[in-house]
Amino acid sequence: MGWKYSTITKTLTIFGKHMTHVFDKVLESEIDQLLVDAKFKEALWRTKR
């Protein structure tokens, strides 16, 4: 899982195996929690198939 953060637009993009998660208006202090949330969503998505 990779990620990219734009300090200009405050946009966090997380590239997962099955989907791409995009978060707007993100503070740098929120990045860690959003990464955990995205990993959790990816894990749930795999179990629902």
N, C-alpha and C positions, 0 to 999 in steps of 0.2 A: 504494500500500500504506500503510495507516494502522495506528496502534497505540495502545494505552492501557495504562498501568501503574498498578496500585493499590498504594500504599505500605502500606495497612492489611493487605491480604490477601497482598501480595507476588505478585500474579498479573499476568502479561503476556499481553495479548490482541492478536494481530496480524491485521488484516483484509486478506486478500489478494483477488485478483480471483476466484479459484476456490474458495478454502477459508479458513476461519478457524482460526488456530493459537492454542492456549491452553497456557500454561506456568505451572505452580504453583511456589511457593517460589523465586522468582527474585530474585537480588541485583541491585541497580542496575548493578553493574559487568558483568553478563552480558547486558544488554539489546542492546548492539551486535552481539554474536556471534549471539544468537538471531534478530535481524532478518536477518542475512546468511543464516542457516540456512533461515529461512522463505522468503526470496527464491529460494534454491537449490531448495527443494522445489517451489515454484510453477513454476519454469522446467522442472524435470524432469517435472512433471505434464502440462504442455502438450505436451511432446515425445512422451509415451507414447500420446496419443490417436490 
